[in-house]
Amino acid sequence: MTWYVRLWRLLTLAHGAGGKETEDLIKHLIVDSVPPKYWRVEGGTGLDALDDSALIPIARDKYIAVTIDSYTVKPIFFPGGNIGKLAASGTINDLLMVGAKPVAALDAIIAEEGFPTEQLKKIIDSYVSTLTSNDVAIIGGDFKVMPKGQVDGIVIASTGIGIVEGKPIDDREIKPGDKIIVTGYVGDHGAAILAAQQSIGVKFDVESDVKPLTSLMLPLLEKYRPYIHGAGDPTRGGIAMLVNDWAEKTKTVIVIEEEKIPIRPQVKEYAEMLGVDPLSLANEGAAVLAVQGDKAEEILEYIHSLGYKEASIIGQVYEAKDPRHVGRVLLRSVTGGVRILEPPSGEIVPRIC
Amino acid sequence: MPVLRAKWSGALILQQGGAELIKRLEEFLRRNEYARKIVKKIHELAPNAVEKTGQSPIKIMDFCGTHEYTITHFGLRSLMPPEIELVAGPGCPVCITPAYYVDVAIKLSLEGIRVFTFGDAYKLPGSGKRGKDIRSLEEARAAGGNVVVVYGILDAIRMAREDGKESVFFAVGFETTAPSTASPVVKGHVPRNLTIINVHRLTPPIMKYTFENHRDNPIRGVIAPGHVSTIVGARAWRFVVDDYGIPTVVAGFEPIDILLAILEILRQHVEGKPRLVNEYTRVVTWEGNVIAQRQISECCEVVDAAWRGIGFVPESGLAFREKYRAVDALHQYGIKELSPEEWKYDLPPGCKCAEVTLGLAKPTDCPHFMKTCTPGTPYGPCMVSSEGTCAVWARFGGGGLAEDIAKSLGIV
């Protein structure tokens, strides 16, 4: 019996939560359905890399970067943004994370019959202004309305196109000795959305961190491109998913120091109250970078100078000393003990007590 | 003295609120520096305690799922000397909820009755076969069943009142959760369209049962459940010392709380005097929450009750008293209560959840663990709740691998 029938007869929300189940589904159900020859364009990257964007070579050391994502969020307007800003930022960030300069975007919107046009206007305004203020053109799109009840409010799919000049950032190049840098507070977006969704009547003053990282990544790439071996925006699944993905891809061990991770106290508190790990909560305006070890401090300082004051070196990549250690992420807790940082799995649901 | 400092900080923490609280917690009850001092003392005392007890390693049981969470999440096992073994006990109410009641809840939800459940019980498998039957409320919802995840019965009451829909609340939990069910029932706050599947269970009886199962290699220390003790009071554990002579510490849920509890247990062994100590004085009193105790006994009577994979344990469950029959979902829908004669072994084939629950096996001893049983695809009940030992080990990599890797990299 195939894995999905054996384990899951029907899709559950866990399959879309961006954790282990999503990864399994993508690998087994989607990637495996495509003949390996068609996983990428000759000379580029694609399903073989499963990176933030795919690359198509156009000249020596020059690539087109392409990404697509669909966005659905409840509530559609949340503290710190809305689905339009989320889609635009996500599109831009996915391009930046492979070392591309974002140049153009296309969107496809499906809205529900009865959706207020005034809200639609606000969403589109956010989408457009986020892109144009980052110098990204909107070159096409699609718009459909579904009968009431057949889609919940609004769903946006957004494609981004960028240009890589020089070495693309390919996470498979992460190597032992590299340091892991996170560029901002962890878990703000996930916590803000969770707070807006859950009715537990606690005042919670955190907004989503949703924003394009252009002002960080373009100068950084300009100056340090060869030393940035990996980059990712830890959206669904959070940092925990991202670093596990890196360790697995590169067959290394990554060690994270909990003490060094920047998390807002209120996010930590809220996550603890709900029994969720802030490291599994989504970020929409922070990047995680793997940089050459001896350049890490210098790069960190430069990131601080760009206004990303919370940025911190949170860990290091090691060579696995035993086959059983390959692809594992170790976390040293604030108490000093060590544990495995597992990739998140399952749907985030409130616990009992 | 680290002991004094931790207690002092406890009082301090209670005066704070919100984000400040977490900062204080971090500073006083989690940080490395205190931990290191206590750990050093534990390492010093451990060989002595081994000599006194004649057991190596000394088996200390943490009875609460949240203790196991703290131990694994903060990597406390990696800080222990080889003379100490920390074993998880039956501290997860979701894990021991008999499959029978899950099946009932699934059936009701598929019949269109709205079932309210806690997040962890939402994924709890019943007796159905994987890939064939609808096994959990999660799968029932995907199949069109009416299932709503709530934080507590108050949400269920509010929603049931608002729309008047026929609803059922799936009430699982130990003494910690029982008062939240009992209180609205005795106060008459439960609307007529909401009934309750009552699967509340009691912890002291299962603790006795666990000791009996460890006779061959006895438990030499108990970290008693802090949450449960807020309700039942520290006095509920007197029998552990009186009847079994086991050092017992009611402990809080921060790493320093647990490290202090371990140190205290070792001290008692070295002195040769088992005692009951309440480390969690910032929350737990000797008598406990008397109002909650009264509400529970007004609402429910103590009955022999089934534990998943284990069977009936004497006087270990709560059932609605006759006068509150109207809120009893099983009674209302004419569904039979589970009886000792009809109880069948209710774990899926190969699942070691019962042994794990009783501390007789480790999750890593189970052939399904992290192979066919993961947090995303739970096969047995201990993988479901965030307090289940298997789920804790799965989420935070329990089982010794972390210690192994840390050693190989030379970072401990």
Contacts between the chains, C-beta under 8 A, distances in Angstrom:
chain1	res1	chain2	res2	distance
A	1	B	131	7.0
A	5	B	131	6.0
A	6	B	130	7.1
A	6	B	131	5.1
A	7	B	130	7.1
A	7	B	131	7.2
A	7	B	372	7.9
A	7	B	377	4.6
A	8	B	377	7.2
A	9	B	131	6.1
A	9	B	139	7.6
A	10	B	139	6.8
A	10	B	142	4.4
A	10	B	143	6.5
A	11	B	142	7.0
A	12	B	138	5.9
A	12	B	139	7.3
A	12	B	142	5.4
A	14	B	376	5.4
A	19	B	376	6.9
A	20	B	374	7.0
A	20	B	375	7.9
A	20	B	376	5.4
A	21	B	376	4.5
A	21	B	377	7.7
A	198	B	151	7.5
A	199	B	155	7.0
A	200	B	151	5.8
A	253	B	405	6.1
A	253	B	409	6.8
A	255	B	409	6.9
A	255	B	411	6.4
A	259	B	32	7.7
A	264	B	19	7.4
A	265	B	19	3.8
A	265	B	20	7.5
A	265	B	22	4.7
A	265	B	23	5.2
A	266	B	18	6.7
A	266	B	19	4.2
A	266	B	22	7.7
A	268	B	22	5.2
A	269	B	18	6.8
A	269	B	19	5.9
A	269	B	21	6.7
A	269	B	22	4.3
A	272	B	22	7.3
A	275	B	119	7.9
A	275	B	386	4.9
A	277	B	395	7.7
A	318	B	409	5.3
A	321	B	405	7.9
A	321	B	408	3.9
A	321	B	409	6.8
A	322	B	404	7.5
A	322	B	405	7.9
A	322	B	408	6.0
A	324	B	401	7.0
A	324	B	404	7.6
A	325	B	401	7.7
A	325	B	404	7.3
A	325	B	405	4.9
A	325	B	408	6.5
A	328	B	397	7.6
A	328	B	401	7.0
A	328	B	405	6.0
A	330	B	402	5.9
A	330	B	405	5.3
A	330	B	406	6.3
A	330	B	409	7.8
A	330	B	411	7.9
A	331	B	75	7.7
A	332	B	75	7.3
A	332	B	406	7.9
A	332	B	411	7.3
A	333	B	30	7.8
A	333	B	73	7.0
A	333	B	74	4.3
A	333	B	75	5.0
A	333	B	255	7.5
A	334	B	26	6.3
A	334	B	30	4.9
A	334	B	31	5.9
A	334	B	32	6.6
A	334	B	74	7.4
A	335	B	30	5.4
A	335	B	31	7.2
A	335	B	32	6.3
A	335	B	35	4.6
A	335	B	74	4.4
A	335	B	75	7.1
A	335	B	76	7.0
A	335	B	79	7.5
A	335	B	255	4.1
A	335	B	256	7.7
A	336	B	32	4.6
A	336	B	35	5.4
A	336	B	36	6.3
A	336	B	39	7.7
A	336	B	75	7.6
A	336	B	79	6.4
A	337	B	74	5.2
A	337	B	75	2.5
A	337	B	76	5.1
A	337	B	77	7.2
A	337	B	78	4.6
A	337	B	79	4.9
A	337	B	255	7.6
A	338	B	75	4.5
A	338	B	78	4.8
A	338	B	402	4.6
A	338	B	403	6.6
A	338	B	405	7.6
A	338	B	406	4.5
A	338	B	411	7.7
A	338	B	412	6.4
A	339	B	72	6.2
A	339	B	73	6.5
A	339	B	74	7.4
A	339	B	75	4.2
A	339	B	78	7.5
A	339	B	396	4.7
A	339	B	397	5.4
A	339	B	398	7.6
A	339	B	402	4.8
A	340	B	396	6.4
A	340	B	397	2.1
A	340	B	401	6.0
A	340	B	402	4.9
A	340	B	405	7.9
A	341	B	396	7.9
A	341	B	397	7.3
A	342	B	394	6.8
A	342	B	395	5.4
A	342	B	396	6.6
A	342	B	397	5.6
A	345	B	374	5.9
A	345	B	375	4.1
A	345	B	376	4.1
A	345	B	394	7.6
A	345	B	395	7.5
A	346	B	123	7.2
A	346	B	375	4.7
A	346	B	376	4.7
A	347	B	138	7.8
A	349	B	119	3.5
A	349	B	120	7.5
A	349	B	122	5.9
A	349	B	123	7.5
A	349	B	149	5.6
A	350	B	118	7.3
A	350	B	119	4.1
A	350	B	149	6.5
A	350	B	151	5.5
A	351	B	118	7.1
A	351	B	119	5.2
A	351	B	120	5.4
A	351	B	385	7.1
A	351	B	386	4.6
A	351	B	387	7.4
A	352	B	93	7.0
A	352	B	94	6.5
A	352	B	118	4.2
A	352	B	119	6.8
A	352	B	120	5.1
A	352	B	121	7.1
A	352	B	172	7.3
A	352	B	173	6.2
A	352	B	177	6.7
A	352	B	385	6.8
A	352	B	387	7.4
A	353	B	173	6.9
A	353	B	176	5.5
A	353	B	177	6.0
A	353	B	227	6.4
